[in-house]
Amino acid sequence: EVQLVESGGGSEHPGRSLRLSCAASGFSFDDYAMHWVRQVPGKGLEWLSGISWNGNLLGYSDSVKGRFTISRDDAQKSLYLQMNSLRVEDTAMYYCVRDIDPGTCTPSSCGYFDSWGQGVLVTVAS
Amino acid sequence: VLTQSPSTLSLSPGEGATLSCRASQSIGTYLAWYQQKPGQAPRLLIYDASNRATGIPPRFSGRGSGTDFSLTITRLEPEDFGVYYCQQRGNWPPLTFGGGTRVEI
C-alpha cells in the first residue's frame, strides 16, 4: 500500500522558514516524480512544485518561485519542501503527492496525482 | 485557467450529476478529476479525460477534449457527496486546478 506521511508543519512568523518532509513507503519511490500541492482551508487546490524521479526540477508555481525549494532523497525515500521567506498567504494544508506515471516525464506523461498524503498544516502569522 | 460549473449542485441520492470544466485554451484530453471529502485528501477519479483510476466505480465517467470537459456521476451514492476538482496537465508547468464544484445533499 502506498503511504505518504508529511511532517514539519506548524506555526511560524512571516519571513521565517520551515522545512516540510514526506516519508514514502509501499512503492519504488525512486521510480516516480513527486509533487507538493497545497490548499488554503476552505479553498481550492494549488500545485506548488514537482521533481522528477531522477531529481530534475519539473517546475514551481509563480507564487512560491524563488522562496520554496523542492528536493528528494531516494535513499531515505523522502521528499522535502524548504519554505523560506514565509508569508501570511502561505497558510495552508500542504500535501505530498505521487505522480501517476513512473519514469521520465514527457509532454504526454506525468502531471496527475494518484496518491496523496494526509497533509500537514502550515500557519504563518505574526 | 480551468473554470468549473456549477459551483454547487444540490441533489439527492439516486439522482445523476453532470459537472463541467472549461479550459481557457485547448489541453487535448489532458484533464483529470478528483473528489475531496471533508477532512480528507483529494482522490483521483478520472485521468486523461475519460480513464477511471484504479478502484473507481463505473458510475463515474468523464468525457471531453480541447476546452470542454464533463464528469458524470450516475445514481449518486451517499459517499459521493463532496467537492470535485478538475486539473490539467496539457500546458505545464504550472499544473492547475479548477475552483471546484460542491455536490451536496
Interface residues (C-beta under 8 A of the other chain):
Chain A: H35 G44 L45 E46 W47 G50 L58 G59 Y60 S61 D62 Y95 I100 C110 G111 Y112 F113 D114 W116 G117 Q118 G119
Chain B: Y30 A32 Y34 A41 P42 R43 L44 Y47 A53 T54 Y85 Q87 R89 W92 P93 P94 L95 T96 F97 G98 G99 G100
